[in-house]
């Protein structure tokens, strides 16, 4: 009788768990693996009624690398020894299966723990479900000299993070190389080809090139990237990068009035996401040929260029991996004392703009712009007239004084705040602006970088 009651209560618990949309997570992996070989990990998720954005993460010890087999529409990445699977929107199926294979360095022995975590949103609250901890033993190689074999736990302390010994140096690093622009055969147009070696990246990247005066730019082949040309800047944006580890994009420089130089000096940068930070590398120009190049030829170009990147100056507060630099933050100073223009009824006395200068913040964030003008104004008095009680900051941008309020990491919060300003003040033309490490970018770029959804 007691046993029947226990089984009945457990059954009721499982039923309630399913009805309430609970998440169940299991991980299957072998208890022992062979050094130098691969093993498969299978993760099964019963998502219940969970929908929308979700993420699965797992940290691997040094000496192990991972590669996706089955992602169930998730975006898979492996960087800094961390496996990540991200879903912008979970599949409709109730049960999701993810499979990846893990390669074990042939020098290892001993045992390690494997554990994963699934994060999701329920009732506007972030929740996490973890797998059970699994102990896995490594059978040492029988072909290696025993003096070369090391326990995996010791390996974590004496060996810095590095590429697997079987991977050619330089081929896993992110790099971007431009072929010297050359006449395209159409008038005085110049062809520009750029080789992208994307490493392990899968999404959110941008090429941005400064085009010299006297030329405009037109897309030729962007490999499914979004091409724009404005203010002498050509950009190619990707939500998801091409599947090829290396690929070439191209655009055309068109001289004004059909006349122009047979050469052009271009400066460009390639931006990408590494972990939660944006990394930027300069695009290197070389006298190479990327026209109809085979994958083997692209490999050789990347290989011979690896040394240049390895010796380049590196600076980043986010990560020691790769060869990126922090996005530069530059502001044009507004003179400390500015006299308002004659006839300005709002303010006629001199005032100090310095306390109102906008300071840069780290990462991607959003503000709401409430006014702009070519001449400085008395901020305090002017925005009191507009019934804006929030702190207003100003910046000098493209010849304008631009005034904004608020700081939000989520676009939806900035959007909602903009609507509030519309309803409670006279600034009925307020709009959302976006920044990345203090530098103004488009809202579209910010949404791509931060992996957020756009709302009307």
N, C-alpha and C positions, 0 to 999 in steps of 0.2 A: 504493500500500500504506500509506504513512504517513498519507495522507488518510483512508483507511478506518479505521485504528486511532484517529485523532483523533475521528472521528464516533462510533465505537463507545464510546470512553471518555466522551464527552459524553453519549451516550444513557444509559450506566450511571449517570452523575452525576445526571441528571434523574430517573431511576427511583429511585435511593436517596433523593433529596430528597423525592420524593412518598411513598415508603414511610415515611420517618422523620417525616412530618407537617410538613415545612417550609412556610413561608409565602412566597407570592410576591405582590408588590404593584406595580401599574402605574397610572399617571395619564395621562389624555389631555386635553389642552387646546390651543386654537389658538395658533400662534406669534405672531399679531398680532391685536389687538382694536381696536375703535373707541371713542374717548372718548365718554361719554354713553350707551353701549349696554351690553348684557349679553352675556356669553359663558358657555358651559356647560363644566363640568369633570366628567369621568367617572373614577371610581376603581374599579378592579377588583381584587378580593382573592381569591386562591386560598388558602383557609385550611388546606388539608391536613386534619390531624386535630385542629386547634386547636378548643377548645370553651370555654364559660364567658365570663367578663368580658373585654371588649376595648374599645379606644378608638382612634379616628382623629383626628388633630389637624393643623391647618394654619394658619400665621400669614399674614394678609394685610396688605399695606402700607396706611397711611392713604389714604383716597380710594376704597377698594374696599369693597363690602358683599356679603354672601352670603345666599342663600335656598335652602332645600332643595327638590329636585325629587323625588328618590327616595332613601329612607334605608335600605331593606332592614331594617326593624324596629328600626333604631337610633334613639336619641334625639338629635336635631340641635339645636345651639345656635350662635349667633354673638354673642359678646360680647368687648369689648376687642380687636377685630380678630382674634380667634381662632375658627376653625371647630372645633367639637367634635362628634364622633359617638360615642355611648356605647352599648355593648351589655351589658346585665346577663348575657345569655346569647346567644352567637352563633347565627345561624340554622343549621339542619341542612344546608342546601345547601353543597356544597364551594366553589362560586364565588359571591361576593357582589359586587353592583354598587351603587355609590353615585353619585348625580348631584346636583349643585347648580349654581345659576347665580350668577355674580358680576357686579355692576353697577360700571361704571367712572365716576367723577366726570367730568363733561364738561369740566372745566378742565385735565385732565391730558394729559401727553405723556411720551415717553421709554420706558424699559423696566424690567421688574422680574423677579425670580426667584420661581418657585412651587415649593414642595416640601412634601410631606406625610409624616407618620409614623404607623405603626400599631403600637400597643402591646398585648401580650397576655401571658398566663401559660402557661408550659410547664415542667412538672416543678417547680412552686412557685417558678419564677424568672421575673422580669419581663423580657421581650425586646421589642425594637423593630425594626421593618422600615421603611426609608425609601424613598420614591419617588425617582426620578432628578430632579435639579434641572432645571427647564425655564425658559428665558428667553422672556418674552412682551413684545412691543413694542406700544405704544399709539399709534394714529394720531390726531393731534390733531383737534379739532373744526374744521370749516370755516365754522361759523356764528358762533362766538364772536370777540370782539375779541382779537387776538393778545396784547394786553397782559394779558389775564386768564388766559392759558394758562401753566402752570408745569410744570416737569419733576417727575415723581413722586418722584424722590430728594430734590430740594430741598423738596418738599411735606412729607416726613417730619420735617424739622427746623424748619420755620417755622410749621407749622400744628398746633395741639394736637388731640388726639383730639376729634372732634365728630360730630354726626349728619350724614348726607348732606344737601346743600343742598335736596333736594326733599322732605324729611320735615318736616312741621309741628312746630314746637317744642312739646315737652311730651308729644306723643302716644306717644313711644317710652319715656318714663320710667315706672318702676313707681310706682303710686299706689294708695291705698285710701281710699275715702270712704264714711262711714256716713250714711244718711238719719236725721234726728232721729226717734227711736222715736215711734210713734203708735198709738192704740187700734186693735186689729185687728178689732173687732166681735164678739169672743167674750168676754163678761164684761168683766173689767178687764185682759185680756191686752193686751200691747203688741207690735207688729210691729217687727222690726229688719231693715232691708235694707242690704247692704254692696256697693258697687261695687268690683271689682278690675280695675285696668288693669295687665295682667301684663307689658307690654313684650315682650321676646324670651324670657321664661322658658317652660319646658315642664314642669318637674317640681319636686318637693320644695318645698312652701310650707305656711305655717300662718297661720291667723287665731286670735288668742287675745284674748278679751274678759273684763274684770273685771265681773262682774254684781253689782249692788248687793244688799245684804242685803234680805230680804223677797221676793225673786224667785227662781224657778228658770228654766232655759232649756230649750227643746225645738226640735229641728230642724224646719224647714219645707222648704227647698230648698237643699241643700249642693253642688249641681253635682258629684256623685260624690265629694265629700270625706267623710272620716270625722268624724262629730260626736260630741263627748263633753262632758259637764257634770259637774264635780266641784270641790268646795271653792270654789264661787262663780266658777268660771272655765269659760267656754264655748270650745271649741276646734274648729276645722275643719282637718283635715290632708289634704294631697294627696300621693300618690306621683306622679301625673301630672295636670297642670292641664288644664282644658277647652281645646279647640282655639281657641275664640273669643278674640280679643285683649282683649276686655272682657266681663265677665260679672257677674251679680248673684247673691249668695247671701242667704238669709234664715233667721231663726230667730224664735221667739216667747218673750217674757218672760211668765211665769205668776206672778201674785202669790200668796203663801202664803194658804191658806184662802179663796181667791177674792177677797180684798180687797187693795187696793194703790193706789199713787199713779197718776195719769194721765200721769206722766212719770218718766223714769229717767236717771240720769247714768252713762254707760258710758265706760270707758277701754279702749282696745284697741291691739294692734300686729299688723302683718303681717310675717312672716319669710319670707325666700326666699334661695336660693343664688345668689351672684354669683362666678363662678370657683370657688375652693375655700373661700370664706368665707361665713358666714351674715350676712345683712344684715337690719336691722330698721327699719321705719318706723312712726310713729304713725298710727293710723287717724283721719282728720279727719272731724268731724261737721258736716253742713251741712243747712240747711232746703231740701231738694230733694225731688223725687219720683222714685223709682226703680221704682215699680210699673208694670209693662208698658212700660217705656221702650224705645224703638227704639234701634238701634245709633247712628243719627245723633244722638239725644238724649244717649246716653252719651258720644259723642265730644265734644259741646259741654260737658258737665259736666266732663270731664277737661281740656278746653282752658281753661276758665275757672278751674280749680283749679290749673293748672300754675304760675302765679305764686306762689301761696302756698307750694308745695313748693320752688320755686327760691329763695325767700328764707329758707327754714327753715335752722336751724343744722345743719351737717353735720360729722360727726366719724367717721373710720374709719382704722384703721391698715392696712387691706387694700387699698383701692382708692380712686381719686379719682372714679370713675364713680358714677352714681346719687345717691340721697339717703339712704343708710342710715346707721345709727350702730352702734357696737359694742354687743353685748349687754351690759347692765350686770351687773357681778359684785358681789354684796353678800353679806356674811357678818355674822351676829350674833356679836359677840365673847363669848367665854366669860370670866368673871372670871379674872384671872390666878392667884389663889389660891382654891381651893375646898376646903371641909372635907367629907370623906365623911360620909354619913349615919350616925347612931348605929347600932351593931350590925353594921356592915359588917366582916366578918372579913378581907376582902382587904387593906384599907388603912385605918388610923386616923389616920395623921399627915397634916398638910397637904401638899399637893403643887402643883406649878406645871403648869397645863394648856397654857400658851402654846407650849412647844416642840412640842406634839402637834397644833396646829391645822392643818387641811387648807388648803393654798394653792391658789388657782385656776390652771388651765392654759388655754392657748389651744386653741380648736377643740373638736371632739367627742372624748370619751374615756370609758373605762369603768373602774370600780373594783369590788372585791368587798367588800360589806358583811358584817361578821362579828358585829356586836352592836349593840344600841341600848338606851337606857334614859333615864329621866327625870332621873336623878341622875348626877353625875360619878363616875368611878371612877379608881383608880390604874391607868393604862393598862399600864404595864410589868409589874406583878405579875399583873394579871388575865389578860392574854393569854399570859403564861408558863404559867399554869395550864391554858390551852386548847391548849398546845403550838404556838402560832403564833409563829414566829421572824421573820416579816417585819415591816417598819416599819408601825405602826398610826397612822393619823391620825384626828382627830375633827372634827366640825362640828356646829353647832347648827342643827337643821332641824325646823320645825313642832313646836317644843316638846320635841324629843328631842335627846339626845346620840347621834350616829350614828358608828360606828367602821368604818373601811374600810381596805383594803390594796391595793397594786398600782396601776398606771396603764397602760392599754392603749389603743392607737388602733384595734385590730381587736376586734370583739365576740367572735369565735371564740377569740382568745387569752384574753380575760377569762373566757369560758365554761370553757375548759380549766383555767385557774388555779383557778376555783371548784371544779371536780371534784377537783383536787389537794388543796385545803384540806379538802374533805369526807373525803378518804382519809387525810390525814396529821395531822389535828387533831380536837379535840372540837367544833369549830364546824360541826356537821352541818346547820345551817340557813342557811349563808352563801348569798348570792345576788348577782347582777350588778346594779350601779347605773350610771346614765349621766349625763353632764354635757355642757353646751355652754358653753364659756368660763367655767367655774366654777359655772354654775347647774345645779341638778338638773333633769333632764327624764326622761321615760319612755324605756325602752329602745326602744320602738317608734318614738318620735320620732327618737332617735339613729340608728337603722338607716335611717330615711327620709332624714335629712339627709346622712349619710355614705355612702349608697348601698351598704350592706352587707347580707349575708344573715344571716337568723336561724338559729341552730342550737339543737337541744334540749339 
